[in-house]
Amino acid sequence: MTVADLSDAVRDFDAAALVAGQQPVVLRGLVRDWPLVRAGRTGAQAAADYLKRFYQGAPVVGYAGPARIGGRFFYDDGMTAMNFTATRVKLDAWLDRLLSDADGDALYVGSTDLDTYLPGLRDENDLPQGAFAGATPRVSIWIGNRTTAATHYDMSNNVACCIAGRRRFTLFPPEQVETLYPGPLEPTPGGQAVSMVDLRAPDLARYPRFAEALRVAQVFDLEPGDVLVYPALWWHNVEALDAFNILINYWWNAAAPFLDSPMNTLLHGLLSLRDRPESEKQAWRALFDYYVFGPADRAGAHLPEAARGPLAPLDALGARRLRAQLLQRLNR
């Protein structure tokens, strides 16, 4: 592919259209001509120097785990705390520590807002804003050595741009949740529940259903310049395979910003539904299918417009009213 062709490919990139297929898609070499990717091909020092040009000095969060964890950021043996520490650090000093690799620790800076901490970098390294169906993506940078993000899901669609070093993504569709043996909801290594299974050495005696997950797993090995697009709620295990790695990702949702987090609904479901008699749970399943999981306009379609209340199409004002009603019920 020529530089001109590649420029056209980036300009025509449509993340929303790709996600509509509800399957992961890899685009080889899509961002290989970004200046940061080119710097990374020169070497880790060149990539670090390029990043430092944009750094304004604000502390970021640096994560460090001892060499014995093998780069896998996870729980400690008691599963009530993590096997790593998180501290506020200066990015330039952290980059120098990464490059020295003196102590053998697993190190990374994760989910760091690009515009806040490296302003101007996207002027030279970016995807077209029209690619996200009118949504404004959250753009983050991840920098580290040989680390592994344990299998987890995100609540947003993802465009993962491999910038420096190689990465291996192993993805599982959302319906495999039972075969992945999710860990505690609190605490978590990064905000979402993670699979208890170590993908590097699965213990199938302890987690036998994981064999089914492996049968449907999709594995993508990314080189610098490659881009992986996958839908929200797909479980993914991410291995950084080289001593110095950079990834930039774009998170976005097509949902309106006034919508509440579905995780709040799940937690409230644990409180209100899970431990009810099975017959009641099945009846509530039918109600949820009717009011929530079916067509959005179905439940109110037979009612006069003025009488629809929360069943009417939701807007920002309706969301505020519904939230106030819910809070009143929770606090009674």
HUVEN-V36560 format. One record per residue. RES is the residue in three letters. SS is DSSP state (hx for helix, st for strand, lp for the rest). PHI is phi in radians with two decimals (* if undefined). NEAR is the number of other ideal C-beta (glycine too) atoms within 12 Angstrom. Layout:
res=(RES,RES)
ss=(SS,SS)
phi=(PHI,PHI)
near=(NEAR,NEAR)
//
This chain:
res=(MET,THR,VAL,ALA,ASP,LEU,SER,ASP,ALA,VAL,ARG,ASP,PHE,ASP,ALA,ALA,ALA,LEU,VAL,ALA,GLY,GLN,GLN,PRO,VAL,VAL,LEU,ARG,GLY,LEU,VAL,ARG,ASP,TRP,PRO,LEU,VAL,ARG,ALA,GLY,ARG,THR,GLY,ALA,GLN,ALA,ALA,ALA,ASP,TYR,LEU,LYS,ARG,PHE,TYR,GLN,GLY,ALA,PRO,VAL,VAL,GLY,TYR,ALA,GLY,PRO,ALA,ARG,ILE,GLY,GLY,ARG,PHE,PHE,TYR,ASP,ASP,GLY,MET,THR,ALA,MET,ASN,PHE,THR,ALA,THR,ARG,VAL,LYS,LEU,ASP,ALA,TRP,LEU,ASP,ARG,LEU,LEU,SER,ASP,ALA,ASP,GLY,ASP,ALA,LEU,TYR,VAL,GLY,SER,THR,ASP,LEU,ASP,THR,TYR,LEU,PRO,GLY,LEU,ARG,ASP,GLU,ASN,ASP,LEU,PRO,GLN,GLY,ALA,PHE,ALA,GLY,ALA,THR,PRO,ARG,VAL,SER,ILE,TRP,ILE,GLY,ASN,ARG,THR,THR,ALA,ALA,THR,HIS,TYR,ASP,MET,SER,ASN,ASN,VAL,ALA,CYS,CYS,ILE,ALA,GLY,ARG,ARG,ARG,PHE,THR,LEU,PHE,PRO,PRO,GLU,GLN,VAL,GLU,THR,LEU,TYR,PRO,GLY,PRO,LEU,GLU,PRO,THR,PRO,GLY,GLY,GLN,ALA,VAL,SER,MET,VAL,ASP,LEU,ARG,ALA,PRO,ASP,LEU,ALA,ARG,TYR,PRO,ARG,PHE,ALA,GLU,ALA,LEU,ARG,VAL,ALA,GLN,VAL,PHE,ASP,LEU,GLU,PRO,GLY,ASP,VAL,LEU,VAL,TYR,PRO,ALA,LEU,TRP,TRP,HIS,ASN,VAL,GLU,ALA,LEU,ASP,ALA,PHE,ASN,ILE,LEU,ILE,ASN,TYR,TRP,TRP,ASN,ALA,ALA,ALA,PRO,PHE,LEU,ASP,SER,PRO,MET,ASN,THR,LEU,LEU,HIS,GLY,LEU,LEU,SER,LEU,ARG,ASP,ARG,PRO,GLU,SER,GLU,LYS,GLN,ALA,TRP,ARG,ALA,LEU,PHE,ASP,TYR,TYR,VAL,PHE,GLY,PRO,ALA,ASP,ARG,ALA,GLY,ALA,HIS,LEU,PRO,GLU,ALA,ALA,ARG,GLY,PRO,LEU,ALA,PRO,LEU,ASP,ALA,LEU,GLY,ALA,ARG,ARG,LEU,ARG,ALA,GLN,LEU,LEU,GLN,ARG,LEU,ASN,ARG)
ss=(lp,lp,hx,hx,hx,hx,hx,hx,hx,hx,hx,lp,lp,lp,hx,hx,hx,hx,hx,lp,lp,lp,lp,lp,st,st,st,lp,lp,lp,lp,lp,lp,lp,hx,hx,hx,hx,hx,hx,hx,hx,lp,hx,hx,hx,hx,hx,hx,hx,hx,hx,lp,lp,lp,lp,lp,lp,lp,st,st,st,st,st,st,lp,hx,hx,hx,lp,lp,st,st,lp,st,lp,lp,lp,lp,lp,lp,st,lp,lp,st,st,st,st,st,lp,hx,hx,hx,hx,hx,hx,hx,hx,hx,hx,lp,lp,lp,lp,lp,st,st,st,st,st,st,st,st,hx,hx,hx,hx,lp,lp,lp,hx,hx,hx,lp,lp,lp,lp,lp,hx,hx,hx,hx,lp,lp,lp,lp,lp,st,st,st,st,st,st,st,lp,lp,lp,st,st,st,st,st,lp,lp,lp,lp,st,st,st,st,st,st,st,st,lp,lp,st,st,st,st,st,st,lp,hx,hx,hx,hx,hx,hx,hx,lp,st,lp,lp,lp,lp,lp,lp,lp,lp,lp,lp,lp,st,st,lp,lp,lp,lp,lp,lp,lp,lp,lp,lp,lp,lp,lp,lp,hx,hx,hx,hx,hx,hx,hx,lp,st,st,st,st,st,lp,lp,lp,lp,st,st,st,st,lp,lp,lp,lp,st,st,st,st,st,st,lp,lp,lp,lp,st,st,st,st,st,st,st,st,lp,lp,lp,lp,lp,lp,lp,lp,lp,hx,hx,hx,hx,hx,hx,hx,hx,hx,hx,hx,lp,lp,lp,lp,lp,hx,hx,hx,hx,hx,hx,hx,hx,hx,hx,hx,hx,hx,hx,hx,hx,lp,lp,lp,lp,lp,lp,lp,lp,lp,lp,lp,hx,hx,hx,lp,hx,hx,hx,lp,lp,lp,lp,hx,hx,hx,hx,hx,hx,hx,hx,hx,hx,hx,hx,hx,hx,hx,lp,lp)
phi=(*,-1.36,-1.04,-1.08,-1.07,-1.12,-1.03,-1.10,-1.12,-1.16,-1.09,-1.59,-1.06,-2.30,-1.11,-1.08,-1.15,-1.18,-1.18,-1.03,-1.31,0.98,-2.48,-1.11,-2.37,-1.89,-2.06,-1.25,1.28,-1.03,-2.00,-1.17,-1.71,-1.04,-0.98,-1.18,-1.14,-1.09,-1.09,-1.11,-1.18,-1.19,2.72,-1.06,-1.11,-1.13,-1.15,-1.09,-1.10,-1.09,-1.08,-1.11,-1.04,-1.80,-1.32,-1.80,1.78,-1.19,-1.10,-2.03,-1.67,-1.87,-1.91,-2.39,-2.24,-1.14,-0.99,-1.15,-1.41,1.12,1.47,-1.62,-1.40,-2.72,-1.53,-1.38,-1.09,-1.46,1.05,-1.95,-2.61,-1.64,-1.64,-2.53,-2.08,-2.20,-2.40,-1.38,-2.40,-1.49,-1.08,-1.14,-1.17,-1.15,-1.08,-1.10,-1.15,-1.04,-1.23,-1.32,0.85,-1.39,-1.78,1.34,-1.22,-1.43,-2.32,-2.81,-1.97,-2.11,0.81,-1.74,-1.04,-1.18,-1.23,-1.30,-1.78,-2.32,-1.07,1.69,-1.11,-1.27,-1.11,-1.94,-2.47,-2.77,-1.78,-1.15,-1.15,-1.23,-1.30,-2.00,0.94,1.52,-1.39,-1.73,-1.32,-1.60,-1.92,-2.25,-2.10,-2.23,-2.36,-3.01,-1.82,-1.35,-2.15,-2.28,-1.56,-1.00,-0.95,-2.65,-2.17,-2.07,-1.54,-2.14,-1.10,-2.37,-2.02,-1.84,-1.82,-1.37,-1.80,-2.46,1.30,-1.74,-2.32,-2.02,-1.78,-2.01,-2.00,-2.30,-1.19,-0.98,-1.22,-1.50,-0.91,-1.19,-1.38,-1.67,0.90,-1.07,-1.48,-1.05,-1.33,-2.57,-1.36,-2.33,-1.11,-2.54,1.96,-2.07,-1.04,-2.08,-1.16,-1.36,-1.49,-1.43,-1.08,-1.25,-2.64,-1.08,-1.63,-1.32,-1.22,-1.48,-2.20,-1.11,-1.17,-1.13,-1.04,-1.19,-1.03,-1.11,-1.19,-1.93,-1.10,-2.03,-1.98,-2.25,-1.66,-1.82,-1.76,-0.94,1.76,-1.38,-2.27,-2.03,-2.01,-2.58,-1.34,-1.00,1.31,-1.32,-1.26,-2.58,-1.89,-2.16,-1.91,-1.54,-1.68,-2.14,-1.25,-2.48,-2.41,-2.33,-2.37,-2.04,-2.25,-2.05,-1.80,-2.78,-2.28,-1.40,-1.20,-1.12,-1.15,-1.40,-1.21,-1.36,-1.29,-1.03,-1.09,-1.09,-1.16,-1.08,-1.10,-1.20,-1.11,-1.08,-1.25,-1.87,-2.11,-0.97,-1.70,-1.37,-0.98,-1.01,-1.10,-1.17,-1.06,-1.19,-1.15,-1.16,-1.03,-1.12,-1.15,-1.13,-1.05,-1.29,-1.52,-2.02,-1.61,-1.49,-0.97,-1.10,-1.71,-1.17,-1.16,-1.83,-1.11,-1.58,-1.77,-1.03,-0.96,-1.21,-1.77,-1.34,0.91,-1.13,-1.44,-1.27,-0.92,-1.45,-2.24,-1.08,-1.17,-1.09,-1.12,-1.11,-1.14,-1.15,-1.13,-1.12,-1.11,-1.14,-1.10,-1.06,-1.17,-1.20,-1.68,-1.24)
near=(16,11,14,11,15,23,18,15,25,31,17,18,28,24,41,26,18,29,32,15,15,18,18,32,30,28,32,20,25,39,41,32,25,35,28,40,34,22,29,36,25,18,19,30,20,23,37,33,21,32,40,26,23,29,31,19,15,19,20,33,27,33,36,30,33,20,20,15,29,24,34,34,40,37,27,18,11,10,17,13,17,27,31,34,21,24,17,16,28,21,33,27,22,33,36,24,28,39,26,19,20,12,14,19,29,35,42,44,40,33,32,35,25,38,23,22,31,35,18,20,33,28,15,22,35,28,33,23,20,19,31,30,21,16,24,18,34,26,34,35,39,39,46,44,40,31,43,38,42,39,43,35,36,34,27,33,37,41,43,43,43,42,45,48,36,26,41,33,37,37,36,36,26,24,16,30,26,18,28,39,30,28,27,20,15,16,21,26,36,31,19,32,29,37,40,28,36,29,35,19,14,26,17,17,11,14,25,16,25,33,20,22,33,25,13,23,29,25,21,30,22,39,29,37,36,31,40,41,41,38,32,28,28,39,41,41,37,46,36,37,25,30,24,39,41,47,48,45,39,40,29,31,28,21,20,16,17,16,22,21,18,20,21,17,19,22,18,18,19,15,14,18,21,15,11,16,11,12,10,15,17,14,15,20,18,15,16,19,15,18,18,20,15,16,14,20,16,16,22,23,17,11,15,11,13,9,12,19,17,24,25,22,19,25,15,14,14,21,21,17,18,22,21,15,16,19,15,11,13,14,8,7)
//
